[in-house]
Amino acid sequence: MLRLRDETFDPANPAAYNLYLLAGPTRLYLTAVDVERQKFVALEEYILGPGGVPALAAQHDFLALRGWNAVRLAVTGRAFTLLPASLFRPGDEAAALRLHHTPTPTETIRHTTHPSQELVNVFAADTALANWLGATHGATGRLVHHTSALLAGLVHQRGAAAPRRLYLNPGQQELTLVVLGQHLEYCNVFPCSTAEDVVYYTILVMQELGLDPDQDDVTVWGEFTPDSAVFSLLRTYVRNVKFGARPGNVHYSYRLNDVFEYRYFDLFSLHFA
């Protein structure tokens, strides 16, 4: 469990903050941003037990508080699809997602629009989690897929003239790969449990998209560490691998200096989603 809080953070005044949550199958990551100062002032990580986020919120000191300036909750997983905005019509969510994923009885289907990218993200989320967000945070709460946060953060960080590049974001038993040039060229989430999985899917995507493992840069965020077996194996096959930085044009409490800068990129990127 991780719990880092700036001494200025006052959850008793939630209207002064945005609350961002990233929910995986077994963990919840959260951060809070001081709206006036545009500064991340809290970073926490929890293992989820029975009952998931709603059960954790019932025991947490501020997760169930109402009155935040904004609340964004991202869900991980492979149950999503990205569509051109021009081809999407409200009400088509189930049909669009069914091409890739069959929703279970405990799932609800939602969508998020990305006007700047002319995309719509259709995804499945746990119904109990979605209901908790709505009941607890009402109109201030927004449910998104974590790829929406990741893409928003990448677009924000890259700028308009950035070169075509592959980005890796490993999470809980999954690996998200994104190729961005002038436009989004590729985004997918793969099941991933070993170092060999990471290398296999990375090389596969590079080959399919015409990227050269000996020449093209690959940027990594997420769960890797520089001395991990995964990173060592990846560098054996991909020459130019580097760790990414946190999203820019915002501030971070010195308390967050205790974690690597390439961690929690998709969580921080909820600020731009």
C-alpha positions in Angstrom: 0.0 0.0 0.0 1.2 3.5 -0.9 0.1 6.7 0.8 1.7 10.0 -0.1 0.0 13.2 0.9 1.2 16.8 0.8 0.8 18.6 4.1 -1.4 21.2 2.3 -3.9 18.6 1.1 -7.2 19.0 3.0 -9.8 16.5 2.0 -12.2 18.2 4.4 -12.5 20.8 1.6 -13.1 18.5 -1.4 -14.4 21.4 -3.6 -10.8 22.6 -3.9 -9.6 19.3 -5.6 -10.1 17.0 -8.5 -10.1 13.3 -7.5 -8.8 10.8 -10.0 -9.1 7.0 -9.6 -7.7 4.1 -11.6 -9.3 0.8 -10.9 -7.7 -2.5 -11.9 -8.8 -6.1 -11.1 -6.9 -6.2 -7.8 -5.7 -2.6 -7.1 -7.0 0.9 -6.8 -4.7 3.9 -7.6 -5.8 7.4 -6.7 -4.5 10.9 -6.9 -5.8 14.4 -6.0 -5.1 17.7 -7.7 -5.3 21.1 -6.1 -7.4 22.9 -8.8 -6.2 26.4 -8.1 -2.5 25.6 -8.0 -2.7 22.8 -10.7 -0.7 20.6 -8.3 -0.9 16.9 -7.5 -1.0 16.7 -3.8 -1.8 13.0 -3.1 -0.9 9.6 -4.5 -2.2 6.4 -3.0 -2.4 2.7 -4.0 -4.5 0.0 -2.4 -5.1 -3.7 -2.8 -8.8 -4.4 -3.4 -10.5 -7.0 -1.4 -14.1 -8.5 -1.6 -16.5 -5.8 -2.6 -13.9 -3.8 -4.6 -13.8 -0.1 -4.7 -17.2 0.5 -2.9 -16.0 -1.6 0.0 -12.7 0.2 0.2 -14.5 3.6 0.0 -16.6 2.7 3.0 -13.5 2.4 5.1 -11.4 5.2 3.5 -11.2 8.7 5.0 -12.2 10.6 1.8 -13.2 8.3 -1.1 -16.8 8.5 -0.2 -16.9 12.2 0.4 -19.1 14.3 -1.8 -18.5 17.7 -3.1 -15.3 17.3 -5.2 -14.7 19.8 -8.0 -14.5 16.8 -10.3 -14.1 13.0 -10.0 -12.8 10.8 -12.9 -12.7 7.0 -12.5 -10.8 5.0 -15.1 -11.2 1.2 -15.5 -8.6 -1.1 -17.0 -9.1 -4.2 -19.1 -9.4 -5.4 -22.7 -13.1 -4.7 -23.1 -13.0 -1.6 -25.2 -13.0 -0.4 -28.8 -12.1 2.9 -30.4 -14.3 4.3 -33.2 -14.1 7.3 -35.4 -16.5 9.9 -34.0 -18.1 10.3 -37.4 -19.2 6.7 -37.4 -20.6 6.5 -33.9 -24.2 7.0 -32.9 -25.5 7.1 -29.3 -27.2 3.8 -28.7 -24.8 1.8 -30.8 -22.5 1.0 -27.9 -23.5 -2.6 -27.4 -23.3 -3.5 -31.1 -19.9 -1.8 -31.4 -18.4 -3.6 -28.4 -19.9 -6.9 -29.2 -17.5 -7.3 -32.1 -14.7 -7.6 -29.6 -16.2 -8.4 -26.3 -19.4 -10.1 -25.0 -20.5 -8.2 -21.9 -21.2 -10.3 -18.8 -24.4 -9.8 -16.7 -22.4 -7.8 -14.2 -21.1 -5.3 -16.8 -22.5 -2.1 -18.1 -21.4 -0.5 -21.5 -20.4 3.2 -21.6 -18.7 5.5 -24.0 -16.4 8.5 -23.8 -15.9 11.1 -26.6 -12.5 12.6 -27.5 -13.3 15.6 -29.7 -9.6 16.6 -30.1 -8.8 13.2 -31.5 -12.2 12.6 -33.3 -12.6 9.3 -31.4 -15.1 7.6 -29.3 -14.1 5.0 -26.7 -16.7 2.3 -26.1 -16.0 0.1 -23.1 -17.4 -2.3 -20.5 -17.2 -1.6 -16.8 -18.4 -3.3 -13.6 -22.0 -2.3 -13.0 -21.5 -2.1 -9.2 -18.5 0.2 -9.7 -20.4 2.5 -12.1 -23.4 2.6 -9.8 -21.1 3.5 -6.9 -19.6 6.4 -8.8 -23.0 7.7 -9.8 -24.5 7.4 -6.3 -21.6 8.8 -4.5 -20.3 11.6 -6.8 -23.3 12.3 -9.0 -22.8 14.7 -11.9 -19.2 15.4 -10.9 -18.2 11.8 -11.5 -17.1 10.6 -14.9 -16.3 7.0 -15.9 -13.7 6.4 -18.6 -11.5 3.6 -19.9 -7.9 3.9 -19.0 -6.8 4.0 -22.6 -8.7 7.3 -22.9 -6.5 8.7 -20.1 -3.4 7.3 -21.6 -4.1 8.8 -25.0 -5.0 12.2 -23.6 -1.8 12.2 -21.6 0.3 11.2 -24.7 -1.3 13.9 -26.9 -0.7 16.5 -24.2 2.9 15.5 -23.7 4.0 15.0 -27.3 3.0 18.3 -28.9 1.9 18.7 -32.5 5.3 18.0 -34.2 6.3 14.8 -32.3 7.6 11.9 -34.4 5.8 8.6 -35.0 6.5 6.4 -31.9 5.5 3.3 -30.0 4.5 3.7 -26.3 4.2 0.9 -23.8 2.2 1.0 -20.6 2.3 -2.3 -18.6 -0.4 -2.7 -15.9 -1.9 -5.5 -13.8 -1.4 -8.6 -16.0 -1.9 -6.6 -19.1 0.1 -4.5 -21.6 -1.2 -1.4 -23.4 0.6 -0.5 -26.7 0.0 2.7 -28.6 1.5 4.0 -31.9 1.1 7.7 -32.4 2.2 9.7 -35.4 0.2 12.7 -36.8 -2.8 10.6 -35.7 -3.5 7.6 -33.6 -2.4 4.5 -35.6 -2.8 1.8 -33.0 -4.0 1.1 -29.5 -4.6 -2.3 -28.0 -4.4 -4.0 -24.6 -2.9 -7.5 -24.4 -2.9 -10.1 -21.6 0.6 -10.2 -20.2 2.1 -12.2 -17.4 5.8 -12.8 -18.3 8.7 -10.8 -19.7 8.5 -12.9 -22.9 4.9 -11.7 -23.3 6.0 -8.1 -23.2 8.7 -8.7 -25.8 6.5 -10.8 -28.1 3.7 -8.2 -28.3 6.1 -5.3 -28.6 7.9 -6.9 -31.6 4.6 -8.0 -33.1 3.2 -4.5 -33.1 6.4 -3.0 -34.4 6.5 -5.4 -37.3 2.8 -4.9 -38.1 3.2 -1.1 -38.1 6.5 -1.0 -39.9 8.6 0.2 -37.0 12.3 -0.9 -36.7 13.5 -2.4 -33.4 17.0 -1.3 -34.2 16.1 2.3 -35.2 12.8 3.5 -33.7 12.4 4.8 -30.2 10.1 3.1 -27.7 8.9 4.9 -24.6 7.9 2.9 -21.5 5.7 3.9 -18.5 4.1 1.8 -15.8 5.2 -1.2 -13.8 8.7 -1.8 -15.2 11.9 -1.0 -13.2 15.3 -0.3 -14.8 16.8 -3.4 -13.2 13.8 -5.7 -13.9 14.1 -8.9 -16.0 11.3 -7.5 -18.2 13.2 -4.4 -19.1 16.5 -6.2 -19.6 14.9 -8.7 -22.0 13.1 -5.9 -23.8 16.4 -4.0 -24.4 17.9 -7.2 -25.9 15.4 -7.0 -28.8 14.7 -3.2 -28.9 17.7 -1.0 -29.1 16.2 2.4 -28.2 14.1 1.9 -25.1 13.6 4.8 -22.6 11.4 5.5 -19.7 8.8 8.3 -20.1 8.3 11.3 -17.8 5.2 12.5 -15.9 2.7 14.7 -17.8 4.0 18.3 -18.0 2.4 21.7 -17.5 1.2 20.7 -14.0 3.0 20.6 -10.6 3.7 17.7 -8.3 4.2 17.7 -4.5 7.7 16.9 -3.3 6.0 14.0 -1.5 5.7 12.3 -4.9 9.5 12.4 -5.4 9.5 9.0 -3.6 8.2 7.2 -6.7 9.7 6.8 -10.2 8.6 9.5 -12.6 7.5 6.9 -15.2 5.0 5.4 -12.8 1.3 6.2 -12.7 1.3 8.0 -16.1 -2.2 6.9 -17.0 -3.5 7.9 -13.5 -1.9 11.4 -13.8 -3.2 11.7 -17.4 -6.8 11.6 -16.1 -6.2 15.3 -15.6 -6.3 15.8 -19.4 -9.0 13.2 -20.2 
